Amino acid sequence: MARPHIEFIESGDVPKRLVGEGLLAGTEQRLLSEDDENGAWTALHTMPSGWEGDLGLSQRPIEIFVLEGVLEVEGQPVGTGCYAFLPAGGSSRPVVSRSGGHALVMLDPERPDASGGPAQIVDPSTQRWVPAALGEADIPPGICIKLLHEDAETGDWTWVAATVPGWQENRAEIHDTIEECLLIRGDTLLGERGAMKPGSYFWRPPMVRHGPMFTHSGGYFFFRSKGGGLTLEYEDVPGWQKIVDDYVASGDFYAGNTV
């Protein structure tokens, strides 16, 4: 079977294993999702201090989002919160973790005819947030994005998104592409599926409804779409008011000391 629907798991609950061989040998891995047909996967990797590897000589594109520490990719620093896209094909791609690190790593299906090219590194802190906009969709204000990569061959997107505290969507969303997400900070209600927290991860096939949504503290998310760029349709959710109200009541509005 292809990569299964995962909605959603807590990445900290996924067992660690030491990678003994391959591109990331010597790191510890939490495997979040895997496609047993084409070999693609998404995993969290912990690199020990002084680790060195080579992610080149591969016919698979590789994406890296650094969660802690600094990696050097082809001699360029990729710091905490930064992103690197390594095209398929080409020559050696040395990766070094001098002081240890933690990263989300995504290995995509093979592209046998790929000719490589330099790694593309993006520091989102240098970009401005832009309001989320998908066609004619009436997206509630309070969610912004930064596009990190758009694949020239597949049209797939990689981006980070942020929501303000109290952001709310009473409808269910539906996308006609795969959507993948790791919640970095904050919280978000996903309807009857419950609430995501930092480290929550999903791999969602096309046309899966999800919502209503609400966040107490806001959220910061890493996203990918597969099968093209993200599209958006809405569907009403019977009983959405109680679902949202119950979640609103579950958290404090003011988290400081009481008077």
N, C-alpha and C positions, 0 to 999 in steps of 0.2 A: 504494500500500500504506500501511497505518497505520505507526505508529512501530515500527521493527524491534527485535528482541531484541539487546541489547548486553550482553555478559557476558565479561569486563569490559574496559574500556580504561583506559589511563593518560592522564589529562586533559592532562598536559604534552606528550604526543605529538600532540595535536590542533593543527593550524595556527591561528595567530591571523589575524584579518582585521579591518580597520578598518570599523566600521559607519558608512555614509555617510548613511543616512536612517532615518526611523522613530523609535520611542520612545527608543532608546538611541544615537542618532546621536552620533558623536564618541568613543565608547568602542571598546576592542578586545575582540573576542569569540572565544572558543573554543567552537564549537557541539558539544555532547556528544550530543544526540539530537534528532530532529525528526519530527513526524507530517506527511506530505505531503498528508493528507486534510483535517485540521481546522486545520492551521497552528500547533499547539502545539509548544513546544520547551523544552529545558533547555540553558543555556549558562553558561560562566564569562565574566564581564565585568570588564575593568580600566578604571576611571574615572580620567582624568588629574586632576591638581590643578586646582581651579577649575571642574571640569565641572558643568554644570547641564542638567537635562532635565525633561520633564513626562511622567509615566506615566499621566496621567488621560485622559479622553475615550476610553477603550477599553472595549469590551464583553467583554474577557477578564480573568479574575482573574490577578493577578501575585503571585508569591511571591519574596521576596528573603532570602537568608541571607548575611550579611556575613562574609567570611573575613579581611579585612585593612582597617584604616582605619575611618572613621566616615562614614556617609551621613546626610544629613538628609532625612527623608521627611515631607512636609507640615509642615515645621518642627520635627519631633521627631528627636532623635538615635537612630540605629540603629548601635550600635558593633560592634566585632569579636565574632563569635560570636552576634550577635543576629539576630532574624528579623522580617520584616514581611510581612503579608498585605494586598494591595490589592484590595478587591472590584471586580468588574466594574461598569461604568457610573459615573455621577456626574460630578463636575466636575474641574477641574484638580488634578493631584497633583504638585507640584514636588518634585524630588529633586536634591540638591546634594552634591557631593564636594569639600570645600574643600581637603583635603590629599592627595587621591588615595585610591583604594581598590580592593578586589577583592571580587567578590561572585558567588555562585551565583544565577542569575535563572531563574525558571520561568514561562513564559507558557502559560496553559491554553486550552482551546477556548472559543469565543465563547458568551456567554450573552445573547442579544438582548434579553431582557426585564429584565435586571438594573437595579436602581435605585441602585446605588452604596452609599455609606456611608463612614465614616472608616477610614483605615488602622488595622490592628491590629498593634501592635508588642509583641514578647515578648523579654525578656532572660532566657535560660535560667538565668543565674547566680542569679536570684532564686527559682528553683523548687527543690524537693527531688527528688532521684532516687527513683523508685519501682520495685520489682521488675517485670520484664516478666511480663505475665500475659495469656494469650489463651485464654479458655474453660477447657477441661479439659486443655489441653496441658501436658505434664510438661517444662517448660523448665528446663534445668540452672541452678542458682543461679549468680550472678555476672554477670548482664546486667541493666541498669537502663535506664529510659527517662524522658524528659521530653516530654510531649505539647505541641506548639506550636500546633496548629490542627486542628480537626475541621470539615469543610465541612458546613454545615447542609443544603445541597441535595443533595450527592452522597454524603455519609458518608465521603469520603476523609480520610485522616489525614496529618499532617506531624509528625515528631518527631525528637529526637536520642536516640541510644542509646550506652551505654558498656559495655564488657566489662572484667573484671579480667584481669591477666596470668595466663596459663595456662588461661583459660576454654576449655572443650572440649565439643563436641557430636559424638557418634559416629554419629548418624543423619543422614539427609538431610531437609531441610525442604521442604515443599510449601505454597504459598499459592494461594488461588483468586482473588486480585486481583493486579494489577500491583504490582511492588515496584521502587522507584527508590532509589539509594543513592550517596552520595559519602563515601568514607573521609577523615576530616579528619586524624586522628592514629593512629599505631600500625600494627598489621598484623593480618591474619586469613587463615587458610587456607580456601579454598573447594573442598575436595576435589581432584579431578583437574584442575580449572580453574586451579589454582595459588594464589598468595598475593596478596591485595590489600595495597597500601601507600598512604601518603597521596597523595591525588589519584586513586586508582582509582575508577571510576564504572561502575555498571550500570543498565540499564533492562530489567527481567525480566518477561516476560508471565506470565499465570497458569499454574499447574500445572507449573512447571519445577523439577525437583528440584535441590537444591544442598546439598552436604555430603559428608563430615564437615567439621567446622570446629575450628580451634585457633588461639589467638593467643599469641605469645611475650610481647609487652609490653602487651597490652590494646589496646583500640581506642576511638575516638570517631567516631561515624557520624552523618550527616544522612540521614534516610529520608523517603520519601513512599509512600503506597499510592494507587492509582487504581482506581476501580470499587467503592469502599467501604472499610471498615476491614479491617485485616489479619486473616486467619485462619491457622491453623497445623495441619498434619498432618505425620506423620513416616513415613519409609520406611527400612528397614534398608539398609545399604550393604555389600555383600560386599567383604571385604578392607580395611575401614576402618582396622584396626589398623596395617597397614603404611603407609597413606597418612598417618596422623597421626604415627606413629613417625618416618617419614622427615623430616617437617617439624619435629618436635621436635628432631631431631638436627641440623637445619640452622642452628640459632641457639644463641647462648651463653646459659646460665642467668644468669651474672654478667658484666656488661659493663664492670666497673671495671678498675682496674689489677690485674694478677696479682701474687701475693706471691712 
